[in-house]
C-alpha cells in the first residue's frame, strides 16, 4: 500500500521531528513540514496531500482562520487541528477533528486513521488515477477536458481497492474477495470481464493498457 502524504503545519521543529519519525516508522505515512500558514498554503498549491495536521497557533496566522480560508478556497482534504484548550471543539473552523496538546502519539494516530477512513467514504473525496480525478462517492472519473466517465458500483470498488494498494500488484483472488466478498459462484472470469469493460472506458487503447495494467498474476494502477 502506498504511504499517505501528511502535511504537518507547526513551527515547533522538535514536535515535527518526533511526529514524523513515529509516523514514518511503519512506512504507512510520509510527512512534509510547514512552519507557518504561508508555507503551508504554498505546499498545498504545489502538490496533493492526504491530510493536514494543523497547529491552531501559527507564527503568521490563527490556525482556525487559516483552516477556514482553505475551505473557502476549495481544499476539501481532512484537517486535524492541534489545539491548546478543551474548549476548542467549538472553534474548529472546518477542521475534521481536533487533538488537545499535550497529547499521546497513540491518540493522534488513532484520529489520523479514523479521519482518513471517513474522508475516503465522503462525498468530497477525490483521488488521482492517471489523467482522471476519481470521485468514488459519485462513481465518476473526469479529466481536465471535462470528459466524464460513469462507473458501475463494482468498477468503482475495483478502482478504490487498487488505489489503496498504491503501485503494488493485487492478485485476482484477493480482488475478487474484496470486491465481491466470499462467493463460490463468482470466478476470476467475472473479474476479468469487469476489468475488460473498465479498460474500455478509461484507456486510450484498451489493448495496450497504461493505467490499469496486468502484472504478476494480478492488477495494479500506474500513477
JORAGI-V354048 format. One record per backbone hydrogen bond with DSSP energy under -1.0 kcal/mol. CO is the residue of the C=O (numbers start at 1). NH is the residue of the N-H. If there is no record, write none. Layout:
co: [CO CO]
nh: [NH NH]
//
This chain:
co: [4 5 5 6 7 8 9 11 12 13 14 15 16 17 18 19 20 24 28 30 32 34 36 37 38 39 40 41 42 43 51 52 53 54 56 61 62 63 64 65 66 67 68 69 70 71 78 79 79 80 81 82 83 85 87 88 92 97 99 104 105 106 107 108 109 110 111 112 113 114 115 116 117 119 127 129 132 133 134 135 139 140 141 142 143 147 149 152 153 154 155 156 157 158 159 160 161 163 165 170 171 172 173 174 175 176 177 183 187 188 189 190 191 192 193 194 195 196 198 199 205 211 213 215 217 218 219 220]
nh: [30 50 51 32 53 34 55 13 16 17 18 19 20 21 22 23 24 27 4 6 8 10 40 41 42 43 44 45 46 47 7 80 9 82 63 58 66 67 68 69 70 71 72 73 75 74 52 96 97 54 99 56 101 88 90 91 95 81 83 108 109 110 111 112 113 114 115 116 117 118 119 120 121 122 134 132 129 142 127 140 151 135 149 133 146 143 141 156 157 158 159 160 161 162 163 164 165 166 168 219 175 176 177 178 179 180 181 186 191 192 193 194 195 196 197 198 199 200 202 203 208 222 220 218 172 215 170 213]
//
